[in-house]
Amino acid sequence: MAAETNTKDIKAGKSEEIKTKNTGLRGIKVADTKISDVDGENGVLIYRGYRIEELARYSTFEETAYLLLYDMLPSVEQLKEFSRGLAESRRLPGFVLDSMKQIPRRSLPMDVLQAAIPLLAMADPVLTAETRDANLAMAVRLIARVAAVVAAWQRIREGLEPLPSDDALSHAGDFLWQLSGAKPDPETAKDLDTALVLHADHSFNASTFACREVVSTQAHMYAGVAAGVGALSGSLHGGANEQVMKMLLSLQGEKDIAGWVRHQLDSGRKIMGMGHAVYKTIDPRASFLKEMGRRLGVKLGQEQWHRMLTQIEETAVSELAKRGKTTIKPNVDFYSAPVYHLMGIPHDLMTSVFAVARIAGWTAHIIEEKFGDAQQKPALYRPSSEYIGNYCGRSGCVYTPVRERK
Ligand SMILES: CC(C)(COP(=O)(O)OP(=O)(O)OC[C@H]1O[C@@H](n2cnc3c(N)ncnc32)[C@H](O)[C@@H]1OP(=O)(O)O)[C@@H](O)C(=O)NCCC(=O)NCCS
């Protein structure tokens, strides 16, 4: 009887108890972390104590990755060595490239990236050495190679040979070179570098939590990262930037953008790239990318993207406010989409570029989880759930063999 009542209640959307459980862990603190903090009320993001604005203006992706992994800013020598380690690790093992060449060319880039992670694990000489040094070495290889895999896949699917990396370039610059086969101008390489800094970490977001959850079982770092890539691929997470670009392309030539936004909201549809599970005000990363997109648009004679996004933002914010929703503002994906577009990054690769940055945060979180850096006793994640399914008492339902079932 209990089961029947529950099922009816769910269908009718009546059960308050059931509704409140399915909150996606909003506001529930599941662990301590020393890596980053998001103050959603005030729009403040810090990595290891440093504000994202400072890091975006003055740091580099390499330095930020070091900061996330080692909990301190590097000296000149330490940064040189770390950058050298990244450059040396960019070359992909031959069998990984050979395997990638067998993959159907129409495959989704995030699927290819996710498939490549365990292949990279098979080439790692310290895979199962559960020491901090071994995990730091794996982190460096992963940061270098996630970028290399994304770039190599672009070449392979175009029927081209992957390019060797150019050690004289920064991580961001080398990624653009390996992707396009053209040496990037320093300004574009610096813009991508800044975008990578902005995307490098974001506390317990869905993909980072997935990484941490997996390695809490003492699985190795690559197993955690593969889970993170899967989580990031969804359109409510990293996949939103590609959706934003699709929205912009579909609106090209649209005279009544405000009317389109109203229609979307009236039909109960979301505006991609807006809203955030934590930020209740402007996402500080979005402000940076907005200005970057405006500047790149002016430079390349493509100001329409910035114009359209500004109009969508203004209309959506005011229309949502009329509907009593005053906290839905642009997030990082809203303004990163045109930035990547203007850098020549194919639209279906945009989420993979997010991964090129987020791998720094994922690996830092995996190390924190494994070695209990923020909490003395790292424990296997094992939440509980309320069983609301079929129930016939403790002795169980009567099992009828298949042939006797009607
Ligand atoms: C990111 C996101 C999942 C956060 O979700 P959340 O905090 O759990 O909020 P919810 O999805 O429960 O939304 C709360 C309300 O705001 C509305 N809302 C949230 N984001 C919206 C958006 N982008 N456009 C229109 N309405 C939105 C929801 O429809 C919901 O309305 P309701 O209460 O009438 O049902 C959500 O804002 C979203 O789906 N955004 C679009 C996808 C995106 O950009 N993702 C990238 C995140 S970095």
The ligand as an SDF file (V2000), in Angstrom:
LIG
                    3D

 48 50  0  0  0  0  0  0  0  0999 V2000
   22.6620   26.5510  -14.3910 C   0  0  0  0  0  0  0  0  0  0  0  0
   21.2720   26.1370  -13.9200 C   0  0  0  0  0  0  0  0  0  0  0  0
   21.1250   24.6260  -14.1090 C   0  0  0  0  0  0  0  0  0  0  0  0
   21.1480   26.5010  -12.4420 C   0  0  0  0  0  0  0  0  0  0  0  0
   20.0130   25.9400  -12.0180 O   0  0  0  0  0  0  0  0  0  0  0  0
   19.3230   26.1170  -10.5750 P   0  0  0  0  0  0  0  0  0  0  0  0
   19.9910   27.1050   -9.7300 O   0  0  0  0  0  0  0  0  0  0  0  0
   19.1470   24.7640  -10.0590 O   0  0  0  0  0  0  0  0  0  0  0  0
   17.9940   26.7500  -10.9710 O   0  0  0  0  0  0  0  0  0  0  0  0
   16.7850   26.0140  -11.6700 P   0  0  0  0  0  0  0  0  0  0  0  0
   17.1820   25.3490  -12.9210 O   0  0  0  0  0  0  0  0  0  0  0  0
   16.0860   25.1950  -10.6400 O   0  0  0  0  0  0  0  0  0  0  0  0
   15.9350   27.2920  -11.9830 O   0  0  0  0  0  0  0  0  0  0  0  0
   15.2120   28.0550  -11.0240 C   0  0  0  0  0  0  0  0  0  0  0  0
   14.1460   28.8050  -11.7760 C   0  0  0  0  0  0  0  0  0  0  0  0
   14.7820   29.7670  -12.6220 O   0  0  0  0  0  0  0  0  0  0  0  0
   14.5150   29.4690  -13.9790 C   0  0  0  0  0  0  0  0  0  0  0  0
   15.7460   29.5810  -14.7510 N   0  0  0  0  0  0  0  0  0  0  0  0
   16.9810   29.1650  -14.3810 C   0  0  0  0  0  0  0  0  0  0  0  0
   17.8730   29.4000  -15.3500 N   0  0  0  0  0  0  0  0  0  0  0  0
   17.1740   29.9640  -16.3480 C   0  0  0  0  0  0  0  0  0  0  0  0
   17.5440   30.4190  -17.6220 C   0  0  0  0  0  0  0  0  0  0  0  0
   18.7880   30.2910  -18.0640 N   0  0  0  0  0  0  0  0  0  0  0  0
   16.5930   30.9470  -18.4050 N   0  0  0  0  0  0  0  0  0  0  0  0
   15.3210   31.0510  -17.9710 C   0  0  0  0  0  0  0  0  0  0  0  0
   14.9050   30.6420  -16.7690 N   0  0  0  0  0  0  0  0  0  0  0  0
   15.8340   30.1030  -15.9680 C   0  0  0  0  0  0  0  0  0  0  0  0
   14.0310   28.0170  -14.0130 C   0  0  0  0  0  0  0  0  0  0  0  0
   13.2010   27.7590  -15.1050 O   0  0  0  0  0  0  0  0  0  0  0  0
   13.3310   27.8930  -12.6830 C   0  0  0  0  0  0  0  0  0  0  0  0
   12.0690   28.4350  -12.8020 O   0  0  0  0  0  0  0  0  0  0  0  0
   10.8110   27.8260  -11.9720 P   0  0  0  0  0  0  0  0  0  0  0  0
   11.1790   28.0180  -10.5320 O   0  0  0  0  0  0  0  0  0  0  0  0
    9.6640   28.6410  -12.4260 O   0  0  0  0  0  0  0  0  0  0  0  0
   10.7200   26.3740  -12.3710 O   0  0  0  0  0  0  0  0  0  0  0  0
   20.1630   26.8650  -14.7050 C   0  0  0  0  0  0  0  0  0  0  0  0
   20.2240   28.2450  -14.4500 O   0  0  0  0  0  0  0  0  0  0  0  0
   20.2360   26.5870  -16.1910 C   0  0  0  0  0  0  0  0  0  0  0  0
   19.7480   25.5580  -16.6380 O   0  0  0  0  0  0  0  0  0  0  0  0
   20.8640   27.5270  -16.9820 N   0  0  0  0  0  0  0  0  0  0  0  0
   21.0120   27.3120  -18.3820 C   0  0  0  0  0  0  0  0  0  0  0  0
   22.1640   26.3580  -18.6760 C   0  0  0  0  0  0  0  0  0  0  0  0
   23.5170   26.9800  -18.4080 C   0  0  0  0  0  0  0  0  0  0  0  0
   23.7980   28.0840  -18.8050 O   0  0  0  0  0  0  0  0  0  0  0  0
   24.3850   26.2070  -17.7470 N   0  0  0  0  0  0  0  0  0  0  0  0
   25.7420   26.5980  -17.4540 C   0  0  0  0  0  0  0  0  0  0  0  0
   25.9390   26.7980  -15.9910 C   0  0  0  0  0  0  0  0  0  0  0  0
   27.5260   27.4720  -15.6370 S   0  0  0  0  0  0  0  0  0  0  0  0
  1  2  1  0
  2  3  1  0
  2  4  1  0
  2 36  1  0
  4  5  1  0
  5  6  1  0
  6  7  2  0
  6  8  1  0
  6  9  1  0
  9 10  1  0
 10 11  2  0
 10 12  1  0
 10 13  1  0
 13 14  1  0
 14 15  1  0
 15 16  1  0
 15 30  1  0
 16 17  1  0
 17 18  1  0
 17 28  1  0
 18 19  1  0
 18 27  1  0
 19 20  2  0
 20 21  1  0
 21 22  1  0
 21 27  2  0
 22 23  1  0
 22 24  2  0
 24 25  1  0
 25 26  2  0
 26 27  1  0
 28 29  1  0
 28 30  1  0
 30 31  1  0
 31 32  1  0
 32 33  2  0
 32 34  1  0
 32 35  1  0
 36 37  1  0
 36 38  1  0
 38 39  2  0
 38 40  1  0
 40 41  1  0
 41 42  1  0
 42 43  1  0
 43 44  2  0
 43 45  1  0
 45 46  1  0
 46 47  1  0
 47 48  1  0
M  END
$$$$
